[in-house]
Amino acid sequence: MHDVVIVGAGPVGLFLARELALAGVRPVVLDRLPGRSGEQKANGLVGQVLRLLDHRGLHEPLSGSPDAPRPVARFVFGAFPLDLALLPGNPLYALPVPQQRIEEVLEGSAGELGVTVRRGCEVTGFTQDATGVTVEYHGPDGTGRLRARYLVGADGGRSTVRKLAGIGFPGVTSPDPVSRIAHVRPPEGIRTTDAGEVLLPGCPTPFRPYTHTRTEHGVFVLSPFNPDAVMIATMEWGGPPVDQGTPLTLDELRASVRRVTGADLPLTPARTAGPFTPRRTVGHNTRLAERYRDGRVLLVGDAAHVHAATGGPGLNLGLQDAANLSWKLAAELRGWAPPGLLDSYHRERHPIGRRVFMHSQAQIALMAPGPGTTALRALVGELLSHEDNLARIAALMAGSDIRYDTGCPHPAAGRFAPDLTLTTADGKLRLAELARSGRPLLLGLAGGGSLGPAGRAAGWRDRVDLVTAECAEPPAGALLLRPDGYVAWACEVGEADPEGLERALRTWFGAPRH
């Protein structure tokens, strides 16, 4: 019997498999496609997830740099440019990297931990009982069955697992906007201003690259990722009828650019090889699963929620679903999970999905054409000129406004761990480097009290790493980190709070080993 069957070998399914393997669990991944999809999907990673990947040592292979993730100076919300450069404590991180590369890195890393991906295997049914799940599939060698203790659907918005489980997927579907996107050769006649904005021939309005720009006729995006391939995208409301049975052509995209911007751009295929197939999306679909767990069946990523891609929240949301679920599922499988731990996956992540549900719809509404929207944008623009409002939107887009209810009143509790530079017995390290193992971590800082083998945490040494360190400005006397990077408990500098520590250890990591 397998520990876990994961359906779907996209980024979320692969990351979940890696996290489970890191925790000593044996997952197997099934994917209906014979190989990695060549379709261009996500163009990068945005938000808190970059710090999570840094905790696992995955930021460097994705970014090509050994440096820690850094906040971006500019971003976008509902086609409003967000100037974040002067924002104190800017929480918004972003990394342009194609989804194909993300999947390549994650699959390679999971493979090093012994994860098996079985491709060309389409799930056709399953049954669950008190001890496990029997999964039926059709693969290259015909039909087959797998038996596992748990089944996880990471198989996208049209999730077979979710449908077979009978989990409702309520939400909102709209026929607008129509989105068109393609990677093309840099069009002739485009100029860049000294301010870094782009001027299109025949269009007096400058456009900021890598961001959504609203006009009275739609939305335009131009992202010059490299000298040989420029991504051009449009969004239109109430445009000409679309034949969804035919693929998007560059002529159709050119006509859409003309309607939205007034510029006539000759478009030709990109010179660089890659997944640059033009893609059209009609309408937007915003849905949230009624529950993320049904017995021994769980949902992660787009199987649990779908929404507009504006602002790039998808992988930020889905990969953190996987991080939240993996350690709880591993604790259940390894026998030390306290009662209710696995149920806390839905309790913590469902409200976050609902929050993205809300702000993705709000952004689409703010980009629609019409005088009413224009007036609303004038008001929202005024609000965003105030630093506190800008900070709230930046935190919303980053997902750093998440605070789980951990039962601890300290300000750091329930939030993602701060990025600290520490002095330990092994020299100077970043906190992210101590988190590579994916194990819970009890970090004693200056004045944090006794956290060694004789302390209250000794009974959890089999599952919690204990580290004593110093840092220049400790945010707490001690921090208890969950494997997903969130602080389960903290105490003030100079205060040990042994009762609070033991309570948190029992709540999140089960009974001590005597």
C-alpha positions as a printed NumPy array, in Angstrom:
array([[  0.   ,   0.   ,   0.   ],
       [  1.197,   3.501,  -0.849],
       [  1.034,   6.267,   1.73 ],
       [ -0.468,   8.854,  -0.65 ],
       [ -1.578,   8.941,  -4.285],
       [ -1.383,  12.445,  -5.757],
       [ -3.321,  13.069,  -8.975],
       [ -1.708,  15.81 , -11.056],
       [  1.95 ,  16.507, -11.818],
       [  1.757,  20.272, -12.097],
       [  3.734,  22.523,  -9.751],
       [  1.372,  22.   ,  -6.814],
       [  1.247,  18.212,  -7.103],
       [  5.019,  17.971,  -7.516],
       [  5.714,  20.279,  -4.587],
       [  3.304,  18.332,  -2.385],
       [  5.054,  15.091,  -3.362],
       [  8.444,  16.602,  -2.531],
       [  7.248,  17.884,   0.846],
       [  5.769,  14.504,   1.754],
       [  8.96 ,  12.7  ,   0.736],
       [ 11.   ,  15.153,   2.798],
       [  8.858,  14.147,   5.783],
       [  9.501,  10.447,   5.202],
       [  6.215,   9.651,   3.432],
       [  5.982,   7.549,   0.237],
       [  3.828,   9.326,  -2.376],
       [  3.188,   8.31 ,  -5.981],
       [  2.067,  10.871,  -8.544],
       [ -0.32 ,  10.07 , -11.416],
       [ -0.75 ,  12.405, -14.371],
       [ -2.977,  11.875, -17.402],
       [ -0.565,  13.526, -19.843],
       [  2.261,  11.458, -21.375],
       [  4.779,  14.236, -20.618],
       [  5.039,  17.754, -19.252],
       [  2.6  ,  20.118, -20.908],
       [  4.123,  22.431, -23.506],
       [  1.362,  24.975, -22.889],
       [  2.538,  28.31 , -21.549],
       [  0.702,  28.939, -18.293],
       [  2.163,  30.847, -15.346],
       [  4.933,  33.308, -16.171],
       [  6.304,  33.599, -12.674],
       [  5.895,  33.397,  -8.923],
       [  4.398,  36.178,  -6.836],
       [  4.087,  36.676,  -3.115],
       [  4.838,  34.842,   0.106],
       [  5.508,  31.596,  -1.782],
       [  8.987,  32.808,  -2.76 ],
       [  9.998,  32.898,   0.891],
       [  8.553,  29.408,   1.326],
       [ 10.624,  28.132,  -1.614],
       [ 13.663,  29.85 ,  -0.097],
       [ 13.048,  27.817,   3.072],
       [ 13.386,  24.674,   0.956],
       [ 16.45 ,  25.742,  -1.024],
       [ 14.409,  25.983,  -4.226],
       [ 14.657,  29.725,  -4.765],
       [ 18.251,  29.539,  -5.983],
       [ 17.68 ,  27.006,  -8.829],
       [ 14.605,  28.951,  -9.94 ],
       [ 16.186,  32.404,  -9.789],
       [ 19.762,  31.472, -10.686],
       [ 20.977,  33.528,  -7.722],
       [ 22.131,  32.441,  -4.246],
       [ 20.661,  35.63 ,  -2.79 ],
       [ 17.491,  35.651,  -0.723],
       [ 14.257,  36.757,  -2.425],
       [ 13.918,  40.514,  -2.67 ],
       [ 10.769,  42.639,  -2.796],
       [  9.827,  44.183,  -6.129],
       [  9.727,  47.938,  -6.527],
       [  6.602,  47.909,  -8.69 ],
       [  3.531,  45.75 ,  -9.096],
       [ -0.081,  46.045, -10.198],
       [ -3.553,  45.72 ,  -8.699],
       [ -6.601,  45.909, -10.94 ],
       [ -4.494,  47.735, -13.579],
       [ -3.366,  50.286, -10.967],
       [  0.427,  50.63 , -10.863],
       [  1.729,  50.092,  -7.341],
       [  4.938,  51.986,  -6.567],
       [  6.322,  49.965,  -3.674],
       [  9.938,  51.147,  -3.686],
       [  9.555,  53.48 ,  -0.724],
       [  7.124,  51.294,   1.22 ],
       [  8.635,  50.35 ,   4.614],
       [  8.749,  46.585,   4.981],
       [  7.562,  45.974,   1.419],
       [  6.138,  42.417,   1.555],
       [  5.656,  41.789,  -2.169],
       [  8.112,  39.412,  -3.833],
       [  8.047,  38.333,  -7.48 ],
       [ 10.188,  36.175,  -9.739],
       [  9.645,  35.879, -13.516],
       [ 10.139,  32.203, -14.331],
       [  8.071,  30.101, -16.773],
       [  5.929,  27.313, -15.388],
       [  7.832,  24.735, -17.428],
       [ 11.002,  25.631, -15.524],
       [  9.155,  25.488, -12.186],
       [  7.918,  21.984, -12.999],
       [ 11.362,  20.91 , -14.171],
       [ 12.996,  22.027, -10.906],
       [ 10.285,  20.557,  -8.699],
       [ 10.187,  17.214, -10.49 ],
       [ 13.976,  16.912, -10.39 ],
       [ 14.063,  17.769,  -6.69 ],
       [ 11.211,  15.36 ,  -5.891],
       [ 12.928,  12.622,  -7.906],
       [ 16.07 ,  12.996,  -5.8  ],
       [ 13.888,  12.143,  -2.798],
       [ 12.542,   9.018,  -4.464],
       [  9.209,  10.329,  -5.762],
       [  7.768,   8.42 ,  -8.735],
       [  5.689,  10.194, -11.402],
       [  3.584,   7.869, -13.54 ],
       [  2.585,   9.654, -16.709],
       [ -0.189,   8.781, -19.132],
       [ -2.32 ,   7.532, -16.217],
       [ -5.863,   8.928, -16.071],
       [ -7.907,   8.352, -12.937],
       [-11.314,   6.843, -13.728],
       [-12.681,   6.178, -10.245],
       [-11.965,   5.513,  -6.599],
       [-13.554,   4.121,  -3.483],
       [-12.579,   4.906,   0.086],
       [-13.072,   2.992,   3.324],
       [-11.881,   3.189,   6.927],
       [ -8.278,   2.265,   6.12 ],
       [ -7.567,   3.715,   2.693],
       [ -8.53 ,   4.579,  -0.877],
       [ -8.545,   2.306,  -3.925],
       [ -7.781,   4.339,  -7.062],
       [ -8.687,   3.062, -10.526],
       [ -6.848,   4.431, -13.539],
       [ -6.223,   3.837, -17.227],
       [ -2.573,   3.932, -18.234],
       [ -0.199,   3.005, -21.053],
       [ -0.55 ,  -0.686, -20.156],
       [ -4.318,  -0.651, -19.718],
       [ -6.38 ,  -0.37 , -16.551],
       [ -4.894,  -0.6  , -13.096],
       [ -5.503,  -0.039,  -9.409],
       [ -3.521,   1.517,  -6.605],
       [ -4.205,   1.277,  -2.918],
       [ -3.195,   4.195,  -0.68 ],
       [ -3.996,   5.511,   2.749],
       [ -4.894,   8.926,   1.296],
       [ -5.731,  10.434,  -2.112],
       [ -4.99 ,  14.063,  -3.005],
       [ -6.443,  15.824,  -6.035],
       [ -3.98 ,  18.292,  -7.522],
       [ -5.526,  17.879, -10.959],
       [ -6.631,  21.411, -11.779],
       [ -9.876,  23.326, -12.123],
       [-11.665,  20.46 , -13.883],
       [-10.5  ,  18.066, -11.172],
       [-11.638,  14.485, -11.662],
       [-10.899,  13.765,  -8.008],
       [-13.146,  16.61 ,  -6.831],
       [-15.986,  15.535,  -9.103],
       [-15.758,  11.874,  -8.127],
       [-15.717,  12.865,  -4.457],
       [-18.928,  14.826,  -4.95 ],
       [-17.453,  18.036,  -3.554],
       [-19.403,  21.103,  -4.676],
       [-17.62 ,  23.862,  -6.57 ],
       [-19.821,  26.959,  -6.323],
       [-18.829,  30.318,  -7.715],
       [-19.296,  32.838, -10.494],
       [-18.916,  32.42 , -14.252],
       [-18.949,  35.394, -16.632],
       [-18.676,  35.529, -20.453],
       [-16.363,  38.551, -20.182],
       [-13.601,  39.451, -20.555],
       [-11.999,  37.721, -23.527],
       [ -8.262,  37.417, -22.891],
       [ -5.7  ,  36.876, -25.654],
       [ -2.015,  36.257, -25.137],
       [  0.985,  35.305, -27.262],
       [  4.778,  35.547, -27.263],
       [  5.89 ,  37.318, -30.429],
       [  8.927,  38.864, -32.043],
       [  9.444,  42.429, -30.74 ],
       [  7.248,  44.558, -33.053],
       [  8.925,  47.28 , -35.082],
       [  8.217,  50.881, -34.177],
       [  7.999,  50.366, -30.4  ],
       [ 10.036,  52.892, -28.432],
       [ 11.065,  53.064, -24.773],
       [ 11.058,  56.405, -22.945],
       [ 13.689,  57.597, -20.463],
       [ 11.186,  56.721, -17.713],
       [ 11.124,  53.105, -18.891],
       [  7.645,  53.302, -20.406],
       [  6.757,  51.921, -23.834],
       [  5.328,  53.952, -26.708],
       [  3.404,  52.1  , -29.422],
       [  3.283,  53.537, -32.943],
       [  0.105,  55.537, -33.456],
       [ -0.822,  55.508, -29.753],
       [ -0.145,  58.624, -27.632],
       [ -0.598,  56.777, -24.313],
       [  2.598,  55.324, -22.799],
       [  2.439,  51.846, -21.312],
       [  4.439,  50.555, -18.39 ],
       [  5.917,  47.129, -19.22 ],
       [  5.11 ,  44.022, -17.153],
       [  1.851,  45.483, -15.921],
       [ -1.819,  45.797, -16.874],
       [ -2.816,  49.112, -18.432],
       [ -6.52 ,  49.932, -18.663],
       [ -7.866,  51.965, -21.56 ],
       [-11.481,  52.909, -22.237],
       [-11.671,  49.843, -24.503],
       [ -9.959,  47.13 , -22.492],
       [ -6.62 ,  46.161, -20.974],
       [ -3.198,  45.857, -22.592],
       [ -0.046,  44.122, -21.325],
       [  3.423,  44.099, -22.867],
       [  6.207,  42.131, -21.177],
       [  9.614,  42.074, -22.934],
       [ 10.978,  38.954, -21.203],
       [ 13.973,  38.732, -23.566],
       [ 15.178,  40.34 , -26.83 ],
       [ 13.642,  37.566, -28.927],
       [ 10.264,  37.05 , -27.267],
       [  7.797,  39.713, -26.111],
       [  4.578,  38.702, -24.393],
       [  1.576,  40.706, -25.603],
       [ -1.854,  40.309, -24.043],
       [ -5.235,  42.007, -24.212],
       [ -8.504,  41.812, -22.312],
       [-11.785,  42.947, -23.893],
       [-15.359,  43.229, -22.689],
       [-18.227,  42.99 , -25.18 ],
       [-15.979,  42.57 , -28.215],
       [-16.777,  40.777, -31.473],
       [-18.064,  37.176, -31.301],
       [-15.387,  34.529, -30.72 ],
       [-15.273,  31.067, -32.267],
       [-13.895,  29.048, -29.366],
       [-13.427,  26.044, -31.62 ],
       [-10.593,  27.742, -33.521],
       [ -7.156,  28.581, -32.091],
       [ -6.071,  32.166, -31.567],
       [ -4.139,  33.61 , -34.478],
       [ -1.706,  36.513, -34.416],
       [ -4.034,  38.394, -36.775],
       [ -6.838,  38.085, -34.204],
       [ -4.523,  39.325, -31.445],
       [ -3.363,  42.201, -33.653],
       [ -6.977,  43.271, -34.212],
       [ -7.614,  43.133, -30.477],
       [ -4.522,  45.288, -29.768],
       [ -5.831,  47.792, -32.316],
       [ -9.253,  47.963, -30.633],
       [ -7.82 ,  48.298, -27.119],
       [ -4.915,  50.711, -27.756],
       [ -5.492,  52.232, -31.192],
       [ -2.052,  51.003, -32.308],
       [ -1.61 ,  48.707, -35.317],
       [  1.235,  46.335, -34.425],
       [  2.509,  43.847, -37.01 ],
       [  2.923,  40.597, -35.057],
       [  5.155,  37.687, -36.063],
       [  6.134,  34.517, -34.169],
       [  8.945,  34.746, -31.632],
       [ 12.403,  33.743, -32.817],
       [ 13.121,  31.801, -29.635],
       [ 11.955,  28.242, -29.297],
       [  9.544,  27.712, -26.418],
       [  5.93 ,  27.195, -25.377],
       [  4.751,  30.337, -27.142],
       [  1.484,  29.055, -28.61 ],
       [ -1.098,  31.877, -28.73 ],
       [ -3.876,  31.314, -26.205],
       [ -7.393,  32.702, -25.845],
       [ -9.549,  32.548, -22.717],
       [-13.221,  33.454, -22.891],
       [-14.773,  34.782, -19.703],
       [-13.596,  34.189, -16.174],
       [-14.471,  31.446, -13.748],
       [-14.175,  32.066, -10.001],
       [-14.986,  29.031,  -7.882],
       [-14.136,  27.628,  -4.463],
       [-14.612,  24.037,  -3.309],
       [-17.145,  23.645,  -0.51 ],
       [-14.618,  21.63 ,   1.453],
       [-10.981,  20.694,   0.989],
       [-11.347,  17.304,   2.655],
       [-13.759,  14.408,   2.253],
       [-12.608,  11.564,   4.488],
       [ -9.346,  10.285,   3.034],
       [ -9.621,  12.492,  -0.064],
       [ -8.15 ,  16.016,  -0.091],
       [ -7.857,  18.843,  -2.615],
       [ -5.02 ,  21.297,  -3.28 ],
       [ -4.361,  24.073,  -5.781],
       [ -6.733,  24.679,  -8.669],
       [ -8.668,  21.523,  -7.778],
       [ -9.836,  23.499,  -4.733],
       [-10.12 ,  26.994,  -6.24 ],
       [-10.04 ,  28.775,  -9.595],
       [ -9.94 ,  32.51 , -10.237],
       [ -8.675,  35.133, -12.651],
       [ -4.901,  35.156, -13.119],
       [ -4.664,  38.916, -12.544],
       [ -1.835,  39.599, -10.125],
       [ -0.571,  36.017, -10.347],
       [ -2.098,  34.621,  -7.111],
       [ -2.508,  31.036,  -8.347],
       [  0.827,  29.438,  -7.454],
       [  1.16 ,  31.556,  -4.314],
       [ -2.119,  30.074,  -3.144],
       [ -1.682,  26.522,  -4.445],
       [  1.897,  25.889,  -3.339],
       [  1.086,  27.145,   0.146],
       [ -1.921,  24.794,   0.182],
       [  0.55 ,  21.994,  -0.461],
       [  2.942,  23.192,   2.26 ],
       [  0.108,  23.447,   4.773],
       [ -1.301,  20.   ,   3.952],
       [  1.928,  18.033,   3.592],
       [  3.267,  18.187,   7.146],
       [ -0.168,  17.556,   8.644],
       [ -0.748,  14.553,   6.387],
       [  2.755,  13.257,   7.159],
       [  2.085,  13.622,  10.898],
       [ -1.108,  11.597,  10.508],
       [  0.678,   8.882,   8.553],
       [  3.607,   8.705,  10.973],
       [  1.346,   8.468,  13.99 ],
       [  2.13 ,  11.61 ,  15.981],
       [ -0.587,  13.991,  14.758],
       [ -2.679,  15.457,  17.574],
       [ -6.476,  15.15 ,  17.21 ],
       [ -7.916,  17.464,  14.563],
       [ -4.582,  18.422,  12.966],
       [ -5.514,  17.194,   9.481],
       [ -8.897,  18.92 ,   9.695],
       [ -7.067,  22.199,  10.331],
       [ -5.947,  22.111,   6.684],
       [ -9.447,  23.098,   5.509],
       [ -9.954,  25.426,   8.467],
       [ -6.792,  27.409,   7.689],
       [ -6.681,  27.347,   3.903],
       [-10.352,  27.666,   2.883],
       [-10.617,  31.278,   4.162],
       [ -7.454,  32.146,   2.202],
       [ -9.025,  30.732,  -0.967],
       [-12.136,  32.804,  -0.252],
       [ -9.97 ,  35.923,   0.107],
       [ -8.352,  35.374,  -3.304],
       [-11.852,  34.68 ,  -4.669],
       [-12.81 ,  38.17 ,  -3.47 ],
       [ -9.819,  40.207,  -4.633],
       [ -9.529,  38.533,  -8.057],
       [-13.149,  39.455,  -8.799],
       [-12.574,  42.977,  -7.509],
       [ -9.606,  43.427,  -9.836],
       [-11.57 ,  42.265, -12.881],
       [-14.34 ,  44.733, -11.984],
       [-11.816,  47.579, -11.697],
       [-10.474,  46.888, -15.193],
       [-13.8  ,  46.81 , -17.047],
       [-14.603,  49.647, -19.468],
       [-17.277,  52.25 , -18.862],
       [-17.707,  55.628, -17.155],
       [-18.867,  54.066, -13.877],
       [-15.669,  52.058, -13.611],
       [-13.638,  55.12 , -14.559],
       [-15.204,  57.055, -11.673],
       [-14.597,  54.168,  -9.278],
       [-10.973,  54.011, -10.392],
       [-10.528,  57.712,  -9.662],
       [-11.648,  57.089,  -6.079],
       [ -9.543,  53.932,  -5.627],
       [ -6.548,  55.78 ,  -7.098],
       [ -6.913,  58.437,  -4.403],
       [ -7.032,  55.757,  -1.715],
       [ -3.907,  54.079,  -3.062],
       [ -1.986,  57.351,  -2.822],
       [ -1.985,  56.89 ,   0.971],
       [  0.846,  54.721,   2.276],
       [ -1.245,  52.672,   4.702],
       [ -3.726,  51.695,   1.974],
       [ -0.892,  50.861,  -0.4  ],
       [  0.682,  48.67 ,   2.277],
       [ -2.611,  46.817,   2.816],
       [ -2.977,  46.091,  -0.905],
       [  0.659,  44.977,  -1.166],
       [  0.129,  42.578,   1.746],
       [ -3.106,  41.322,   0.183],
       [ -1.384,  40.558,  -3.121],
       [  1.586,  38.969,  -1.358],
       [ -0.56 ,  36.863,   0.939],
       [  1.469,  38.214,   3.846],
       [ -1.702,  39.448,   5.537],
       [ -2.397,  35.807,   6.459],
       [ -2.446,  35.176,  10.188],
       [ -3.473,  31.72 ,  11.349],
       [ -5.15 ,  31.341,  14.733],
       [ -2.482,  29.443,  16.666],
       [ -3.783,  30.311,  20.126],
       [ -0.697,  32.398,  20.941],
       [ -1.099,  36.182,  21.495],
       [  2.443,  37.157,  20.458],
       [  2.403,  39.416,  17.327],
       [  4.648,  36.999,  15.399],
       [  2.434,  33.97 ,  16.061],
       [  0.342,  32.824,  13.116],
       [  2.456,  34.738,  10.604],
       [  5.185,  33.572,   8.247],
       [  8.546,  33.553,  10.013],
       [ 10.649,  36.708,   9.663],
       [ 13.8  ,  36.576,   7.548],
       [ 16.53 ,  36.621,  10.204],
       [ 20.307,  36.452,  10.012],
       [ 21.458,  34.267,  12.887],
       [ 24.696,  33.491,  14.647],
       [ 24.71 ,  29.807,  15.6  ],
       [ 27.277,  27.239,  16.703],
       [ 27.842,  26.553,  12.998],
       [ 28.43 ,  30.204,  12.146],
       [ 26.188,  32.776,  10.481],
       [ 23.063,  31.435,   8.81 ],
       [ 19.78 ,  32.77 ,   7.558],
       [ 16.671,  31.354,   9.186],
       [ 15.665,  30.012,   5.752],
       [ 18.77 ,  27.81 ,   5.762],
       [ 17.721,  26.206,   9.052],
       [ 14.375,  25.279,   7.477],
       [ 15.787,  23.149,   4.635],
       [ 14.865,  19.861,   6.338],
       [ 11.166,  20.69 ,   6.444],
       [ 11.   ,  19.74 ,  10.144],
       [  9.419,  21.845,  12.894],
       [ 11.972,  24.196,  14.416],
       [ 12.225,  25.638,  17.908],
       [ 14.568,  28.595,  17.721],
       [ 15.858,  30.122,  20.947],
       [ 17.095,  33.696,  20.558],
       [ 18.732,  36.007,  23.083],
       [ 16.798,  35.75 ,  26.344],
       [ 14.645,  32.895,  25.072],
       [ 15.122,  30.671,  28.098],
       [ 16.192,  27.044,  28.283],
       [ 15.393,  25.248,  25.049],
       [ 18.005,  22.47 ,  25.301],
       [ 17.505,  18.789,  26.083],
       [ 16.706,  19.57 ,  29.723],
       [ 13.99 ,  22.048,  28.794],
       [ 10.286,  21.605,  28.191],
       [ 10.894,  20.706,  24.537],
       [ 13.048,  17.636,  25.213],
       [ 10.17 ,  15.216,  24.689],
       [  9.72 ,  16.402,  21.106],
       [ 13.334,  16.015,  19.956],
       [ 12.289,  13.147,  17.637],
       [ 10.201,  15.542,  15.494],
       [ 11.253,  19.111,  16.403],
       [ 14.728,  20.563,  15.8  ],
       [ 16.071,  22.709,  18.65 ],
       [ 18.487,  25.512,  17.755],
       [ 19.909,  28.283,  19.936],
       [ 21.099,  31.39 ,  18.131],
       [ 21.533,  35.123,  18.404],
       [ 20.523,  37.935,  16.066],
       [ 20.977,  41.673,  16.135],
       [ 17.352,  42.633,  16.826],
       [ 15.444,  39.514,  17.934],
       [ 11.709,  39.795,  17.197],
       [ 11.026,  37.384,  20.07 ],
       [ 12.823,  35.442,  22.772],
       [ 11.974,  32.201,  21.003],
       [ 10.038,  31.062,  17.935],
       [  8.362,  27.712,  17.292],
       [  8.078,  27.242,  13.526],
       [  5.786,  24.828,  11.753],
       [  7.2  ,  23.089,   8.654],
       [  5.182,  25.421,   6.379],
       [  7.151,  28.396,   7.731],
       [  4.447,  29.84 ,   9.986],
       [  5.083,  30.652,  13.642],
       [  3.083,  28.417,  15.974],
       [  4.266,  30.107,  19.188],
       [  6.571,  32.9  ,  20.306],
       [  7.538,  34.57 ,  23.557],
       [  8.888,  37.989,  24.378],
       [ 12.619,  38.568,  24.809],
       [ 13.597,  37.672,  28.364],
       [ 10.464,  35.559,  28.947],
       [ 10.548,  31.76 ,  28.679],
       [  6.763,  30.993,  28.897],
       [  7.335,  27.243,  29.399],
       [  3.619,  26.496,  29.801],
       [  2.758,  28.269,  26.555],
       [  5.558,  26.456,  24.74 ],
       [  4.434,  23.038,  25.965],
       [  0.834,  23.803,  25.055],
       [  1.866,  24.805,  21.516],
       [  4.04 ,  21.711,  21.115],
       [  1.149,  19.467,  22.125],
       [ -1.349,  21.367,  19.959],
       [  0.689,  21.18 ,  16.758],
       [  3.122,  18.291,  17.208],
       [  1.326,  15.817,  19.426],
       [  2.235,  14.149,  22.689],
       [  5.87 ,  14.075,  23.807],
       [  7.946,  10.953,  23.549],
       [  8.983,   9.701,  26.984]])
